[in-house]
Amino acid sequence: FVLTYVKCPLDVCIKRDNKGLYKKAIAGEIKNFTGISHPFEEPINPEIIIETDKESSKECKKKIIKKLEDLGYLLK
């Protein structure tokens, strides 16, 4: 098990939301929506942090693979 935090600011999550779930949650149509009407708790001491607003999907993939190699879960 490798705790991985896929970090993304709320405004970016809202902008990327193709299904309109954040809009519904903000309007009160969805209850207990994480980050809106329900608190979001960042993980404590994740082994990998992926910042999707700052890194491309290719960079994220490389970062995950490198960490899994470094931890011995994947062969180099």
ZAMARGU-4260 file (C-alpha; in steps of 0.2 Angstrom, whole numbers, plus 5000, padded with zeros to 4 digits):
<rodrens>
0) 5000/5000/5000 | 5007/5017/4995 | 4997/5032/5001 | 4995/5044/4986 | 4988/5061/4988
5) 4981/5067/4971 | 4981/5086/4976 | 4970/5098/4966 | 4964/5115/4972 | 4945/5117/4974
10) 4943/5130/4960 | 4952/5118/4948 | 4941/5104/4953 | 4926/5114/4950 | 4933/5120/4933
15) 4936/5102/4927 | 4919/5095/4933 | 4911/5089/4917 | 4896/5082/4926 | 4891/5097/4936
20) 4892/5089/4953 | 4901/5104/4961 | 4888/5116/4954 | 4874/5105/4961 | 4883/5104/4978
25) 4886/5122/4979 | 4867/5125/4975 | 4863/5113/4990 | 4856/5099/4978 | 4870/5087/4984
30) 4872/5084/5003 | 4889/5079/5011 | 4899/5083/4996 | 4917/5083/5000 | 4925/5100/5000
35) 4909/5109/4999 | 4897/5104/5012 | 4908/5090/5020 | 4926/5094/5026 | 4940/5088/5015
40) 4955/5080/5026 | 4972/5080/5018 | 4981/5064/5021 | 4994/5063/5034 | 5012/5059/5027
45) 5007/5053/5010 | 5021/5044/5001 | 5017/5052/4984 | 5010/5069/4981 | 5003/5072/4964
50) 4998/5090/4960 | 4987/5089/4945 | 4986/5108/4943 | 5005/5110/4941 | 5010/5093/4933
55) 5005/5086/4917 | 4998/5068/4917 | 5014/5062/4909 | 5024/5070/4924 | 5012/5063/4936
60) 5014/5045/4929 | 5033/5047/4929 | 5032/5052/4947 | 5022/5038/4953 | 5032/5025/4943
65) 5048/5032/4950 | 5042/5031/4968 | 5035/5013/4966 | 5053/5009/4959 | 5061/5017/4973
70) 5051/5008/4986 | 5054/4991/4977 | 5036/4988/4971 | 5042/4989/4952 | 5058/4984/4944
75) 5069/4997/4936
</rodrens>
